[in-house]
Amino acid sequence: MPSDTLPETDADAKRLKTTASSSLNKLFRACSDQMRRETLVVLRTKDGPISLSELARTIDGDTEQARMSLVHVHLPMLDALGLVHWNRARESVELATVSREFRGLLDVIEHER
């Protein structure tokens, strides 16, 4: 392993471990809810942004409850975690560029649907 990838001090090692743990916890929190998992899988199949209506319709038949849940809970969380880009004004959303590891997790989620 190249030396430039290793932490130089114990403080660096602790910071890297905390960052990795924090990112992993956020990722698992994002994927702990079925609607968020479905959202990520649907967005993965699209090239570019889609409308809130299309997303809600694909996930749950475009019910008002699904739209409200997406707008007030799921999309803000996924956006804050950097997994999607949610444009409230345009009511559009798209999958953010994600790491190779996260793409692997999406593969597992999609396979388990």
Backbone as XML, in Angstrom:
<?xml version="1.0"?>
<chain id="A" units="angstrom">
  <residue number="1" name="MET">
    <atom name="N" x="0.849" y="-1.174" z="0.000"/>
    <atom name="CA" x="0.000" y="0.000" z="0.000"/>
    <atom name="C" x="0.891" y="1.232" z="0.000"/>
  </residue>
  <residue number="2" name="PRO">
    <atom name="N" x="0.651" y="2.208" z="-0.861"/>
    <atom name="CA" x="1.478" y="3.393" z="-0.900"/>
    <atom name="C" x="1.418" y="4.149" z="0.420"/>
  </residue>
  <residue number="3" name="SER">
    <atom name="N" x="2.539" y="4.714" z="0.814"/>
    <atom name="CA" x="2.595" y="5.400" z="2.099"/>
    <atom name="C" x="1.725" y="6.652" z="2.139"/>
  </residue>
  <residue number="4" name="ASP">
    <atom name="N" x="1.418" y="7.244" z="0.975"/>
    <atom name="CA" x="0.606" y="8.459" z="0.996"/>
    <atom name="C" x="-0.859" y="8.182" z="1.313"/>
  </residue>
  <residue number="5" name="THR">
    <atom name="N" x="-1.252" y="6.917" z="1.405"/>
    <atom name="CA" x="-2.634" y="6.603" z="1.760"/>
    <atom name="C" x="-2.765" y="6.266" z="3.243"/>
  </residue>
  <residue number="6" name="LEU">
    <atom name="N" x="-1.654" y="6.150" z="3.936"/>
    <atom name="CA" x="-1.682" y="5.820" z="5.352"/>
    <atom name="C" x="-1.714" y="7.082" z="6.190"/>
  </residue>
  <residue number="7" name="PRO">
    <atom name="N" x="-2.436" y="7.068" z="7.321"/>
    <atom name="CA" x="-2.434" y="8.235" z="8.189"/>
    <atom name="C" x="-1.047" y="8.459" z="8.783"/>
  </residue>
  <residue number="8" name="GLU">
    <atom name="N" x="-0.680" y="9.713" z="8.932"/>
    <atom name="CA" x="0.652" y="10.051" z="9.416"/>
    <atom name="C" x="0.753" y="10.001" z="10.933"/>
  </residue>
  <residue number="9" name="THR">
    <atom name="N" x="-0.350" y="10.301" z="11.620"/>
    <atom name="CA" x="-0.333" y="10.332" z="13.079"/>
    <atom name="C" x="-1.551" y="9.596" z="13.612"/>
  </residue>
  <residue number="10" name="ASP">
    <atom name="N" x="-1.529" y="9.353" z="14.926"/>
    <atom name="CA" x="-2.701" y="8.741" z="15.554"/>
    <atom name="C" x="-3.929" y="9.630" z="15.408"/>
  </residue>
  <residue number="11" name="ALA">
    <atom name="N" x="-3.737" y="10.944" z="15.453"/>
    <atom name="CA" x="-4.854" y="11.872" z="15.296"/>
    <atom name="C" x="-5.451" y="11.744" z="13.892"/>
  </residue>
  <residue number="12" name="ASP">
    <atom name="N" x="-4.578" y="11.605" z="12.876"/>
    <atom name="CA" x="-5.065" y="11.424" z="11.510"/>
    <atom name="C" x="-5.856" y="10.121" z="11.388"/>
  </residue>
  <residue number="13" name="ALA">
    <atom name="N" x="-5.336" y="9.069" z="12.000"/>
    <atom name="CA" x="-6.014" y="7.774" z="11.948"/>
    <atom name="C" x="-7.389" y="7.864" z="12.609"/>
  </residue>
  <residue number="14" name="LYS">
    <atom name="N" x="-7.467" y="8.544" z="13.749"/>
    <atom name="CA" x="-8.744" y="8.696" z="14.452"/>
    <atom name="C" x="-9.727" y="9.515" z="13.606"/>
  </residue>
  <residue number="15" name="ARG">
    <atom name="N" x="-9.243" y="10.583" z="12.971"/>
    <atom name="CA" x="-10.101" y="11.415" z="12.131"/>
    <atom name="C" x="-10.638" y="10.605" z="10.956"/>
  </residue>
  <residue number="16" name="LEU">
    <atom name="N" x="-9.769" y="9.821" z="10.311"/>
    <atom name="CA" x="-10.208" y="9.001" z="9.177"/>
    <atom name="C" x="-11.241" y="7.965" z="9.609"/>
  </residue>
  <residue number="17" name="LYS">
    <atom name="N" x="-11.006" y="7.338" z="10.756"/>
    <atom name="CA" x="-11.938" y="6.334" z="11.255"/>
    <atom name="C" x="-13.286" y="6.975" z="11.575"/>
  </residue>
  <residue number="18" name="THR">
    <atom name="N" x="-13.269" y="8.144" z="12.214"/>
    <atom name="CA" x="-14.508" y="8.842" z="12.551"/>
    <atom name="C" x="-15.256" y="9.243" z="11.290"/>
  </residue>
  <residue number="19" name="THR">
    <atom name="N" x="-14.538" y="9.759" z="10.295"/>
    <atom name="CA" x="-15.162" y="10.173" z="9.040"/>
    <atom name="C" x="-15.784" y="8.983" z="8.334"/>
  </residue>
  <residue number="20" name="ALA">
    <atom name="N" x="-15.046" y="7.889" z="8.236"/>
    <atom name="CA" x="-15.562" y="6.694" z="7.572"/>
    <atom name="C" x="-16.776" y="6.147" z="8.312"/>
  </residue>
  <residue number="21" name="SER">
    <atom name="N" x="-16.707" y="6.105" z="9.638"/>
    <atom name="CA" x="-17.808" y="5.603" z="10.442"/>
    <atom name="C" x="-19.033" y="6.490" z="10.281"/>
  </residue>
  <residue number="22" name="SER">
    <atom name="N" x="-18.826" y="7.791" z="10.303"/>
    <atom name="CA" x="-19.919" y="8.741" z="10.146"/>
    <atom name="C" x="-20.579" y="8.586" z="8.778"/>
  </residue>
  <residue number="23" name="SER">
    <atom name="N" x="-19.784" y="8.464" z="7.723"/>
    <atom name="CA" x="-20.325" y="8.294" z="6.376"/>
    <atom name="C" x="-21.108" y="7.000" z="6.263"/>
  </residue>
  <residue number="24" name="LEU">
    <atom name="N" x="-20.583" y="5.955" z="6.831"/>
    <atom name="CA" x="-21.255" y="4.661" z="6.794"/>
    <atom name="C" x="-22.579" y="4.721" z="7.553"/>
  </residue>
  <residue number="25" name="ASN">
    <atom name="N" x="-22.574" y="5.358" z="8.713"/>
    <atom name="CA" x="-23.810" y="5.497" z="9.487"/>
    <atom name="C" x="-24.855" y="6.281" z="8.711"/>
  </residue>
  <residue number="26" name="LYS">
    <atom name="N" x="-24.442" y="7.358" z="8.038"/>
    <atom name="CA" x="-25.372" y="8.154" z="7.246"/>
    <atom name="C" x="-25.946" y="7.326" z="6.103"/>
  </residue>
  <residue number="27" name="LEU">
    <atom name="N" x="-25.093" y="6.560" z="5.465"/>
    <atom name="CA" x="-25.531" y="5.725" z="4.354"/>
    <atom name="C" x="-26.541" y="4.678" z="4.813"/>
  </residue>
  <residue number="28" name="PHE">
    <atom name="N" x="-26.261" y="4.030" z="5.935"/>
    <atom name="CA" x="-27.197" y="3.036" z="6.456"/>
    <atom name="C" x="-28.504" y="3.690" z="6.897"/>
  </residue>
  <residue number="29" name="ARG">
    <atom name="N" x="-28.423" y="4.890" z="7.467"/>
    <atom name="CA" x="-29.649" y="5.597" z="7.856"/>
    <atom name="C" x="-30.484" y="5.912" z="6.617"/>
  </residue>
  <residue number="30" name="ALA">
    <atom name="N" x="-29.821" y="6.358" z="5.569"/>
    <atom name="CA" x="-30.540" y="6.678" z="4.329"/>
    <atom name="C" x="-31.228" y="5.441" z="3.764"/>
  </residue>
  <residue number="31" name="CYS">
    <atom name="N" x="-30.589" y="4.313" z="3.869"/>
    <atom name="CA" x="-31.118" y="3.078" z="3.263"/>
    <atom name="C" x="-32.004" y="2.278" z="4.215"/>
  </residue>
  <residue number="32" name="SER">
    <atom name="N" x="-32.239" y="2.807" z="5.408"/>
    <atom name="CA" x="-33.032" y="2.062" z="6.386"/>
    <atom name="C" x="-34.537" y="2.146" z="6.113"/>
  </residue>
  <residue number="33" name="ASP">
    <atom name="N" x="-34.942" y="3.039" z="5.246"/>
    <atom name="CA" x="-36.358" y="3.230" z="4.958"/>
    <atom name="C" x="-36.669" y="2.752" z="3.538"/>
  </residue>
  <residue number="34" name="GLN">
    <atom name="N" x="-37.755" y="2.019" z="3.395"/>
    <atom name="CA" x="-38.106" y="1.450" z="2.089"/>
    <atom name="C" x="-38.353" y="2.534" z="1.039"/>
  </residue>
  <residue number="35" name="MET">
    <atom name="N" x="-39.011" y="3.623" z="1.395"/>
    <atom name="CA" x="-39.288" y="4.656" z="0.397"/>
    <atom name="C" x="-37.986" y="5.311" z="-0.075"/>
  </residue>
  <residue number="36" name="ARG">
    <atom name="N" x="-37.024" y="5.508" z="0.819"/>
    <atom name="CA" x="-35.737" y="6.071" z="0.396"/>
    <atom name="C" x="-34.992" y="5.088" z="-0.499"/>
  </residue>
  <residue number="37" name="ARG">
    <atom name="N" x="-35.048" y="3.808" z="-0.163"/>
    <atom name="CA" x="-34.399" y="2.808" z="-1.024"/>
    <atom name="C" x="-35.037" y="2.811" z="-2.405"/>
  </residue>
  <residue number="38" name="GLU">
    <atom name="N" x="-36.363" y="2.815" z="-2.452"/>
    <atom name="CA" x="-37.074" y="2.840" z="-3.738"/>
    <atom name="C" x="-36.715" y="4.103" z="-4.520"/>
  </residue>
  <residue number="39" name="THR">
    <atom name="N" x="-36.638" y="5.225" z="-3.840"/>
    <atom name="CA" x="-36.276" y="6.486" z="-4.487"/>
    <atom name="C" x="-34.913" y="6.370" z="-5.139"/>
  </residue>
  <residue number="40" name="LEU">
    <atom name="N" x="-33.943" y="5.840" z="-4.413"/>
    <atom name="CA" x="-32.589" y="5.706" z="-4.953"/>
    <atom name="C" x="-32.548" y="4.758" z="-6.146"/>
  </residue>
  <residue number="41" name="VAL">
    <atom name="N" x="-33.283" y="3.670" z="-6.066"/>
    <atom name="CA" x="-33.302" y="2.708" z="-7.174"/>
    <atom name="C" x="-33.957" y="3.328" z="-8.407"/>
  </residue>
  <residue number="42" name="VAL">
    <atom name="N" x="-35.079" y="4.019" z="-8.222"/>
    <atom name="CA" x="-35.760" y="4.664" z="-9.354"/>
    <atom name="C" x="-34.839" y="5.700" z="-9.989"/>
  </residue>
  <residue number="43" name="LEU">
    <atom name="N" x="-34.230" y="6.538" z="-9.171"/>
    <atom name="CA" x="-33.358" y="7.591" z="-9.709"/>
    <atom name="C" x="-32.157" y="7.013" z="-10.437"/>
  </residue>
  <residue number="44" name="ARG">
    <atom name="N" x="-31.717" y="5.872" z="-9.996"/>
    <atom name="CA" x="-30.567" y="5.226" z="-10.633"/>
    <atom name="C" x="-30.862" y="4.855" z="-12.083"/>
  </residue>
  <residue number="45" name="THR">
    <atom name="N" x="-32.117" y="4.603" z="-12.385"/>
    <atom name="CA" x="-32.480" y="4.169" z="-13.737"/>
    <atom name="C" x="-32.719" y="5.342" z="-14.685"/>
  </residue>
  <residue number="46" name="LYS">
    <atom name="N" x="-32.673" y="6.555" z="-14.175"/>
    <atom name="CA" x="-32.979" y="7.738" z="-14.977"/>
    <atom name="C" x="-31.695" y="8.475" z="-15.371"/>
  </residue>
  <residue number="47" name="ASP">
    <atom name="N" x="-31.731" y="9.057" z="-16.549"/>
    <atom name="CA" x="-30.636" y="9.920" z="-16.997"/>
    <atom name="C" x="-31.053" y="11.359" z="-16.752"/>
  </residue>
  <residue number="48" name="GLY">
    <atom name="N" x="-30.578" y="11.920" z="-15.686"/>
    <atom name="CA" x="-30.921" y="13.298" z="-15.374"/>
    <atom name="C" x="-32.082" y="13.399" z="-14.414"/>
  </residue>
  <residue number="49" name="PRO">
    <atom name="N" x="-32.520" y="14.637" z="-14.167"/>
    <atom name="CA" x="-33.584" y="14.863" z="-13.185"/>
    <atom name="C" x="-34.948" y="14.366" z="-13.654"/>
  </residue>
  <residue number="50" name="ILE">
    <atom name="N" x="-35.767" y="13.987" z="-12.681"/>
    <atom name="CA" x="-37.158" y="13.646" z="-12.959"/>
    <atom name="C" x="-38.039" y="14.486" z="-12.040"/>
  </residue>
  <residue number="51" name="SER">
    <atom name="N" x="-39.296" y="14.590" z="-12.397"/>
    <atom name="CA" x="-40.220" y="15.389" z="-11.597"/>
    <atom name="C" x="-40.635" y="14.621" z="-10.343"/>
  </residue>
  <residue number="52" name="LEU">
    <atom name="N" x="-41.035" y="15.391" z="-9.351"/>
    <atom name="CA" x="-41.568" y="14.806" z="-8.134"/>
    <atom name="C" x="-42.764" y="13.923" z="-8.448"/>
  </residue>
  <residue number="53" name="SER">
    <atom name="N" x="-43.616" y="14.375" z="-9.360"/>
    <atom name="CA" x="-44.800" y="13.596" z="-9.739"/>
    <atom name="C" x="-44.424" y="12.241" z="-10.326"/>
  </residue>
  <residue number="54" name="GLU">
    <atom name="N" x="-43.431" y="12.242" z="-11.220"/>
    <atom name="CA" x="-42.996" y="10.980" z="-11.819"/>
    <atom name="C" x="-42.413" y="10.053" z="-10.762"/>
  </residue>
  <residue number="55" name="LEU">
    <atom name="N" x="-41.619" y="10.605" z="-9.863"/>
    <atom name="CA" x="-41.022" y="9.793" z="-8.807"/>
    <atom name="C" x="-42.101" y="9.205" z="-7.911"/>
  </residue>
  <residue number="56" name="ALA">
    <atom name="N" x="-43.025" y="10.040" z="-7.452"/>
    <atom name="CA" x="-44.098" y="9.562" z="-6.571"/>
    <atom name="C" x="-44.958" y="8.517" z="-7.265"/>
  </residue>
  <residue number="57" name="ARG">
    <atom name="N" x="-45.265" y="8.753" z="-8.540"/>
    <atom name="CA" x="-46.088" y="7.808" z="-9.310"/>
    <atom name="C" x="-45.375" y="6.454" z="-9.435"/>
  </residue>
  <residue number="58" name="THR">
    <atom name="N" x="-44.090" y="6.488" z="-9.691"/>
    <atom name="CA" x="-43.325" y="5.254" z="-9.853"/>
    <atom name="C" x="-43.233" y="4.481" z="-8.544"/>
  </residue>
  <residue number="59" name="ILE">
    <atom name="N" x="-43.081" y="5.196" z="-7.451"/>
    <atom name="CA" x="-42.918" y="4.537" z="-6.153"/>
    <atom name="C" x="-44.246" y="4.072" z="-5.573"/>
  </residue>
  <residue number="60" name="ASP">
    <atom name="N" x="-45.267" y="4.945" z="-5.643"/>
    <atom name="CA" x="-46.491" y="4.642" z="-4.898"/>
    <atom name="C" x="-47.756" y="5.139" z="-5.578"/>
  </residue>
  <residue number="61" name="GLY">
    <atom name="N" x="-47.785" y="5.159" z="-6.892"/>
    <atom name="CA" x="-49.005" y="5.574" z="-7.582"/>
    <atom name="C" x="-49.344" y="7.043" z="-7.448"/>
  </residue>
  <residue number="62" name="ASP">
    <atom name="N" x="-48.385" y="7.888" z="-7.091"/>
    <atom name="CA" x="-48.559" y="9.342" z="-6.993"/>
    <atom name="C" x="-49.642" y="9.727" z="-5.994"/>
  </residue>
  <residue number="63" name="THR">
    <atom name="N" x="-49.677" y="9.057" z="-4.869"/>
    <atom name="CA" x="-50.622" y="9.433" z="-3.827"/>
    <atom name="C" x="-50.145" y="10.693" z="-3.132"/>
  </residue>
  <residue number="64" name="GLU">
    <atom name="N" x="-51.071" y="11.444" z="-2.579"/>
    <atom name="CA" x="-50.719" y="12.666" z="-1.853"/>
    <atom name="C" x="-49.813" y="12.333" z="-0.666"/>
  </residue>
  <residue number="65" name="GLN">
    <atom name="N" x="-50.073" y="11.210" z="-0.027"/>
    <atom name="CA" x="-49.254" y="10.800" z="1.115"/>
    <atom name="C" x="-47.805" y="10.552" z="0.677"/>
  </residue>
  <residue number="66" name="ALA">
    <atom name="N" x="-47.621" y="9.904" z="-0.464"/>
    <atom name="CA" x="-46.263" y="9.644" z="-0.967"/>
    <atom name="C" x="-45.558" y="10.954" z="-1.294"/>
  </residue>
  <residue number="67" name="ARG">
    <atom name="N" x="-46.261" y="11.852" z="-1.952"/>
    <atom name="CA" x="-45.666" y="13.155" z="-2.301"/>
    <atom name="C" x="-45.248" y="13.913" z="-1.047"/>
  </residue>
  <residue number="68" name="MET">
    <atom name="N" x="-46.124" y="13.959" z="-0.061"/>
    <atom name="CA" x="-45.824" y="14.685" z="1.174"/>
    <atom name="C" x="-44.637" y="14.061" z="1.902"/>
  </residue>
  <residue number="69" name="SER">
    <atom name="N" x="-44.597" y="12.763" z="1.935"/>
    <atom name="CA" x="-43.497" y="12.060" z="2.587"/>
    <atom name="C" x="-42.175" y="12.324" z="1.867"/>
  </residue>
  <residue number="70" name="LEU">
    <atom name="N" x="-42.210" y="12.295" z="0.546"/>
    <atom name="CA" x="-41.006" y="12.583" z="-0.230"/>
    <atom name="C" x="-40.528" y="14.019" z="0.015"/>
  </residue>
  <residue number="71" name="VAL">
    <atom name="N" x="-41.454" y="14.972" z="-0.061"/>
    <atom name="CA" x="-41.105" y="16.392" z="0.049"/>
    <atom name="C" x="-40.616" y="16.764" z="1.444"/>
  </residue>
  <residue number="72" name="HIS">
    <atom name="N" x="-41.268" y="16.235" z="2.468"/>
    <atom name="CA" x="-40.977" y="16.697" z="3.830"/>
    <atom name="C" x="-40.004" y="15.820" z="4.606"/>
  </residue>
  <residue number="73" name="VAL">
    <atom name="N" x="-39.777" y="14.607" z="4.144"/>
    <atom name="CA" x="-38.909" y="13.703" z="4.900"/>
    <atom name="C" x="-37.761" y="13.160" z="4.050"/>
  </residue>
  <residue number="74" name="HIS">
    <atom name="N" x="-38.093" y="12.406" z="3.037"/>
    <atom name="CA" x="-37.100" y="11.595" z="2.348"/>
    <atom name="C" x="-36.161" y="12.377" z="1.434"/>
  </residue>
  <residue number="75" name="LEU">
    <atom name="N" x="-36.695" y="13.225" z="0.582"/>
    <atom name="CA" x="-35.818" y="13.974" z="-0.326"/>
    <atom name="C" x="-34.904" y="14.954" z="0.414"/>
  </residue>
  <residue number="76" name="PRO">
    <atom name="N" x="-35.403" y="15.671" z="1.426"/>
    <atom name="CA" x="-34.473" y="16.535" z="2.169"/>
    <atom name="C" x="-33.341" y="15.750" z="2.835"/>
  </residue>
  <residue number="77" name="MET">
    <atom name="N" x="-33.655" y="14.578" z="3.379"/>
    <atom name="CA" x="-32.612" y="13.776" z="4.018"/>
    <atom name="C" x="-31.597" y="13.278" z="2.986"/>
  </residue>
  <residue number="78" name="LEU">
    <atom name="N" x="-32.083" y="12.730" z="1.885"/>
    <atom name="CA" x="-31.179" y="12.213" z="0.853"/>
    <atom name="C" x="-30.338" y="13.336" z="0.249"/>
  </residue>
  <residue number="79" name="ASP">
    <atom name="N" x="-30.927" y="14.518" z="0.118"/>
    <atom name="CA" x="-30.191" y="15.676" z="-0.392"/>
    <atom name="C" x="-29.120" y="16.112" z="0.611"/>
  </residue>
  <residue number="80" name="ALA">
    <atom name="N" x="-29.474" y="16.179" z="1.871"/>
    <atom name="CA" x="-28.518" y="16.579" z="2.911"/>
    <atom name="C" x="-27.345" y="15.601" z="3.002"/>
  </residue>
  <residue number="81" name="LEU">
    <atom name="N" x="-27.607" y="14.341" z="2.720"/>
    <atom name="CA" x="-26.549" y="13.323" z="2.749"/>
    <atom name="C" x="-25.714" y="13.333" z="1.470"/>
  </residue>
  <residue number="82" name="GLY">
    <atom name="N" x="-26.141" y="14.123" z="0.490"/>
    <atom name="CA" x="-25.392" y="14.207" z="-0.763"/>
    <atom name="C" x="-25.653" y="13.062" z="-1.720"/>
  </residue>
  <residue number="83" name="LEU">
    <atom name="N" x="-26.764" y="12.343" z="-1.519"/>
    <atom name="CA" x="-27.075" y="11.202" z="-2.378"/>
    <atom name="C" x="-27.950" y="11.585" z="-3.560"/>
  </residue>
  <residue number="84" name="VAL">
    <atom name="N" x="-28.725" y="12.658" z="-3.401"/>
    <atom name="CA" x="-29.551" y="13.162" z="-4.496"/>
    <atom name="C" x="-29.414" y="14.680" z="-4.549"/>
  </residue>
  <residue number="85" name="HIS">
    <atom name="N" x="-29.830" y="15.229" z="-5.683"/>
    <atom name="CA" x="-29.958" y="16.675" z="-5.838"/>
    <atom name="C" x="-31.452" y="16.951" z="-5.939"/>
  </residue>
  <residue number="86" name="TRP">
    <atom name="N" x="-32.012" y="17.606" z="-4.920"/>
    <atom name="CA" x="-33.442" y="17.885" z="-4.840"/>
    <atom name="C" x="-33.641" y="19.375" z="-5.046"/>
  </residue>
  <residue number="87" name="ASN">
    <atom name="N" x="-34.342" y="19.736" z="-6.118"/>
    <atom name="CA" x="-34.635" y="21.125" z="-6.412"/>
    <atom name="C" x="-36.097" y="21.375" z="-6.064"/>
  </residue>
  <residue number="88" name="ARG">
    <atom name="N" x="-36.320" y="21.962" z="-4.894"/>
    <atom name="CA" x="-37.692" y="22.200" z="-4.420"/>
    <atom name="C" x="-38.473" y="23.110" z="-5.358"/>
  </residue>
  <residue number="89" name="ALA">
    <atom name="N" x="-37.817" y="24.158" z="-5.833"/>
    <atom name="CA" x="-38.509" y="25.135" z="-6.678"/>
    <atom name="C" x="-39.043" y="24.495" z="-7.957"/>
  </residue>
  <residue number="90" name="ARG">
    <atom name="N" x="-38.263" y="23.636" z="-8.546"/>
    <atom name="CA" x="-38.676" y="22.976" z="-9.796"/>
    <atom name="C" x="-39.350" y="21.633" z="-9.563"/>
  </residue>
  <residue number="91" name="GLU">
    <atom name="N" x="-39.371" y="21.199" z="-8.298"/>
    <atom name="CA" x="-39.900" y="19.880" z="-7.947"/>
    <atom name="C" x="-39.272" y="18.797" z="-8.815"/>
  </residue>
  <residue number="92" name="SER">
    <atom name="N" x="-37.925" y="18.832" z="-8.868"/>
    <atom name="CA" x="-37.201" y="17.802" z="-9.617"/>
    <atom name="C" x="-36.100" y="17.233" z="-8.737"/>
  </residue>
  <residue number="93" name="VAL">
    <atom name="N" x="-35.736" y="16.010" z="-9.052"/>
    <atom name="CA" x="-34.727" y="15.314" z="-8.251"/>
    <atom name="C" x="-33.925" y="14.406" z="-9.163"/>
  </residue>
  <residue number="94" name="GLU">
    <atom name="N" x="-32.631" y="14.259" z="-8.833"/>
    <atom name="CA" x="-31.787" y="13.328" z="-9.574"/>
    <atom name="C" x="-30.758" y="12.728" z="-8.629"/>
  </residue>
  <residue number="95" name="LEU">
    <atom name="N" x="-30.269" y="11.573" z="-8.996"/>
    <atom name="CA" x="-29.247" y="10.898" z="-8.218"/>
    <atom name="C" x="-27.945" y="11.669" z="-8.337"/>
  </residue>
  <residue number="96" name="ALA">
    <atom name="N" x="-27.276" y="11.881" z="-7.222"/>
    <atom name="CA" x="-25.978" y="12.542" z="-7.228"/>
    <atom name="C" x="-24.921" y="11.539" z="-7.684"/>
  </residue>
  <residue number="97" name="THR">
    <atom name="N" x="-23.764" y="12.034" z="-8.019"/>
    <atom name="CA" x="-22.648" y="11.153" z="-8.324"/>
    <atom name="C" x="-22.260" y="10.459" z="-7.028"/>
  </residue>
  <residue number="98" name="VAL">
    <atom name="N" x="-22.246" y="9.143" z="-7.057"/>
    <atom name="CA" x="-21.988" y="8.380" z="-5.837"/>
    <atom name="C" x="-20.752" y="7.503" z="-5.996"/>
  </residue>
  <residue number="99" name="SER">
    <atom name="N" x="-20.208" y="7.113" z="-4.874"/>
    <atom name="CA" x="-18.996" y="6.296" z="-4.859"/>
    <atom name="C" x="-19.252" y="4.889" z="-5.389"/>
  </residue>
  <residue number="100" name="ARG">
    <atom name="N" x="-18.191" y="4.221" z="-5.731"/>
    <atom name="CA" x="-18.265" y="2.843" z="-6.217"/>
    <atom name="C" x="-18.905" y="1.940" z="-5.162"/>
  </residue>
  <residue number="101" name="GLU">
    <atom name="N" x="-18.553" y="2.172" z="-3.895"/>
    <atom name="CA" x="-19.109" y="1.354" z="-2.811"/>
    <atom name="C" x="-20.616" y="1.552" z="-2.701"/>
  </residue>
  <residue number="102" name="PHE">
    <atom name="N" x="-21.064" y="2.792" z="-2.860"/>
    <atom name="CA" x="-22.497" y="3.051" z="-2.770"/>
    <atom name="C" x="-23.226" y="2.443" z="-3.956"/>
  </residue>
  <residue number="103" name="ARG">
    <atom name="N" x="-22.615" y="2.477" z="-5.129"/>
    <atom name="CA" x="-23.231" y="1.832" z="-6.291"/>
    <atom name="C" x="-23.390" y="0.346" z="-6.027"/>
  </residue>
  <residue number="104" name="GLY">
    <atom name="N" x="-22.415" y="-0.254" z="-5.358"/>
    <atom name="CA" x="-22.512" y="-1.667" z="-4.996"/>
    <atom name="C" x="-23.673" y="-1.929" z="-4.050"/>
  </residue>
  <residue number="105" name="LEU">
    <atom name="N" x="-23.868" y="-1.026" z="-3.094"/>
    <atom name="CA" x="-24.996" y="-1.151" z="-2.177"/>
    <atom name="C" x="-26.317" y="-1.004" z="-2.930"/>
  </residue>
  <residue number="106" name="LEU">
    <atom name="N" x="-26.376" y="-0.086" z="-3.888"/>
    <atom name="CA" x="-27.581" y="0.058" z="-4.706"/>
    <atom name="C" x="-27.858" y="-1.205" z="-5.510"/>
  </residue>
  <residue number="107" name="ASP">
    <atom name="N" x="-26.806" y="-1.872" z="-5.981"/>
    <atom name="CA" x="-26.982" y="-3.144" z="-6.690"/>
    <atom name="C" x="-27.690" y="-4.153" z="-5.796"/>
  </residue>
  <residue number="108" name="VAL">
    <atom name="N" x="-27.248" y="-4.243" z="-4.550"/>
    <atom name="CA" x="-27.846" y="-5.185" z="-3.591"/>
    <atom name="C" x="-29.303" y="-4.811" z="-3.324"/>
  </residue>
  <residue number="109" name="ILE">
    <atom name="N" x="-29.555" y="-3.526" z="-3.102"/>
    <atom name="CA" x="-30.918" y="-3.073" z="-2.829"/>
    <atom name="C" x="-31.840" y="-3.379" z="-3.994"/>
  </residue>
  <residue number="110" name="GLU">
    <atom name="N" x="-31.366" y="-3.089" z="-5.205"/>
    <atom name="CA" x="-32.187" y="-3.333" z="-6.388"/>
    <atom name="C" x="-32.454" y="-4.820" z="-6.572"/>
  </residue>
  <residue number="111" name="HIS">
    <atom name="N" x="-31.468" y="-5.644" z="-6.305"/>
    <atom name="CA" x="-31.620" y="-7.092" z="-6.439"/>
    <atom name="C" x="-32.636" y="-7.645" z="-5.449"/>
  </residue>
  <residue number="112" name="GLU">
    <atom name="N" x="-32.730" y="-7.033" z="-4.268"/>
    <atom name="CA" x="-33.623" y="-7.521" z="-3.207"/>
    <atom name="C" x="-35.051" y="-7.027" z="-3.372"/>
  </residue>
  <residue number="113" name="ARG">
    <atom name="N" x="-35.336" y="-6.182" z="-4.329"/>
    <atom name="CA" x="-36.694" y="-5.627" z="-4.508"/>
    <atom name="C" x="-37.699" y="-6.688" z="-4.809"/>
  </residue>
</chain>
